[in-house]
Amino acid sequence: MIVRPDIWGSRARIRLSNAFGTKPVVFDGIYVGLQAIAGTVLPGTSHAVMFGGKPSVTVAPGKYVTSDAVALPFSTPANAMLIGRKLAVSFHVVGESGPMTWHAKALTTSYLGAPGGGSHGKDLDDGALPFSTTSWYFLDAVEMLAPRTSKLSLRSAIPSPTAPRPR
């Protein structure tokens, strides 16, 4: 799955969800790296993601799991080259998943391997990812450890009760 973080940090965590599943889903071959182009990952940026120190995780139906923090050594506060760049999150579903938890309109192109094609998380090129989609499957969130000096703006969709009202 390809995601564009609003802010980059020195470490990241991912959350895999089986919210709509009817049976446990096993994930392995889980990696994050800086997208070069299409499904290709920039060499030297791909890092294994662990869950409780293990390279695979089983997510029960209706549940989600958050990974251990993974270092992103290419992501430094002064690295302006990351503005607008995207993070590739790669994982393999072991066996059948049943109904998938998915976000239908990710508005970003992601790349998929063939069913039964195995794990390609260590691959840097997209030769084993012949299919594309504009949906995200199972990936529910990416969290970045932001520098203390970061400033975030939050906007509420709920109108303030003290705001002037139109007449």
C-alpha positions in Angstrom: 0.0 0.0 0.0 1.3 3.5 -0.8 0.5 6.3 1.7 1.6 9.9 1.8 2.3 11.0 5.4 1.4 14.6 6.3 4.5 14.6 8.5 7.6 12.5 8.6 9.3 11.2 11.7 12.3 9.2 12.7 10.1 6.2 13.6 6.8 4.8 12.4 4.2 2.3 13.4 1.5 0.8 11.2 -1.9 -0.6 12.2 -3.4 -3.6 10.4 -7.1 -4.1 10.7 -9.4 -7.1 10.3 -12.5 -5.0 11.4 -14.8 -6.6 8.7 -13.2 -10.0 8.8 -14.9 -13.2 9.7 -11.8 -15.3 10.4 -8.2 -14.6 11.6 -5.8 -13.1 9.1 -2.1 -13.9 9.2 0.4 -11.3 7.9 4.1 -11.8 7.2 6.8 -10.2 5.1 5.9 -6.8 6.5 8.1 -3.9 5.4 8.1 -0.1 5.0 10.3 2.0 2.7 10.4 5.2 0.7 8.6 4.9 -2.6 10.8 5.6 -5.6 8.2 5.3 -8.4 5.2 3.1 -8.8 5.7 -0.1 -6.7 9.5 0.4 -6.5 11.1 1.1 -3.2 14.2 3.4 -2.9 17.3 1.2 -2.2 18.5 1.5 1.4 15.1 2.6 2.8 13.2 -0.7 3.2 12.9 -1.9 6.8 11.2 -4.9 8.4 8.2 -4.2 10.6 7.7 -6.3 13.7 4.8 -7.0 16.0 5.8 -7.8 19.5 9.3 -8.5 18.2 8.0 -11.1 15.7 8.0 -10.8 11.9 4.4 -12.0 11.5 1.1 -11.3 13.2 -2.4 -12.8 13.4 -5.3 -10.4 13.6 -8.5 -11.8 15.0 -11.9 -10.9 13.3 -13.1 -7.5 14.4 -9.7 -6.5 15.8 -6.6 -4.5 14.8 -2.9 -4.6 15.8 -0.3 -1.9 15.9 3.3 -2.7 15.1 6.4 -2.0 17.0 8.1 1.3 16.1 10.4 0.9 13.1 13.3 3.2 12.5 13.2 5.4 9.4 16.9 6.5 9.2 16.3 8.4 6.0 13.7 10.6 7.7 15.4 13.4 9.5 13.8 16.7 10.5 15.9 18.7 8.1 15.2 16.4 5.1 13.1 18.7 2.8 13.4 15.9 0.1 10.6 14.1 2.0 7.9 16.7 1.4 5.3 15.2 -0.8 7.1 11.8 -0.9 5.2 8.5 -0.2 5.8 5.6 2.1 5.4 2.0 0.7 3.9 -0.5 3.2 4.3 -4.0 2.0 2.8 -7.2 3.6 1.8 -10.7 2.6 -1.5 -12.3 3.6 -0.8 -16.0 4.5 -3.6 -18.2 3.1 -7.1 -17.0 2.7 -8.3 -13.8 4.4 -12.1 -14.1 4.1 -13.8 -10.7 3.7 -11.2 -7.9 3.6 -11.1 -4.7 5.6 -10.5 -2.0 3.1 -10.7 1.7 2.3 -12.3 2.0 -1.1 -11.2 5.5 -2.1 -7.6 5.9 -1.0 -7.0 8.3 -4.0 -3.4 6.9 -4.2 -2.3 4.1 -6.5 -1.0 1.0 -4.7 0.5 -2.1 -6.1 -0.5 -5.8 -5.6 1.1 -9.2 -6.2 -0.8 -12.0 -7.8 -2.9 -14.3 -5.5 -0.7 -17.1 -4.2 2.4 -15.2 -5.4 4.0 -15.2 -2.0 5.8 -12.5 0.0 7.6 -9.7 -1.8 8.3 -7.3 1.1 12.1 -7.6 0.6 11.8 -6.9 -3.1 12.8 -3.3 -4.1 11.4 -3.4 -7.6 7.8 -3.8 -8.6 8.3 -6.7 -11.0 6.3 -9.0 -8.7 3.4 -6.5 -8.4 1.6 -6.6 -11.7 -1.7 -5.2 -10.4 -2.7 -1.7 -9.2 -5.5 -0.4 -7.1 -6.7 2.9 -5.7 -7.9 1.2 -2.5 -6.0 0.3 0.7 -6.5 -3.2 2.1 -6.0 -4.1 5.8 -3.7 -1.0 6.4 -5.7 1.2 8.8 -3.1 3.7 10.0 0.5 4.9 9.8 1.8 6.8 12.9 5.0 8.9 12.8 7.1 9.9 15.7 7.3 13.6 15.0 10.1 15.9 16.3 9.2 17.9 19.4 9.6 21.1 17.4 6.8 20.1 14.9 3.7 22.3 14.7 0.4 20.7 13.8 -2.8 22.5 12.8 -6.0 20.8 13.7 -9.4 21.9 12.3 -12.7 20.8 13.8 -15.7 20.1 11.6 -17.9 21.0 14.6 -18.8 24.7 14.6 -17.8 26.6 17.7 -20.8 27.7 19.9 -19.1 31.1 20.3 -18.6 31.7 16.5 -20.8 34.3 14.9 -24.0 32.9 13.4 -25.3 34.0 10.0 -28.6 35.9 10.2 
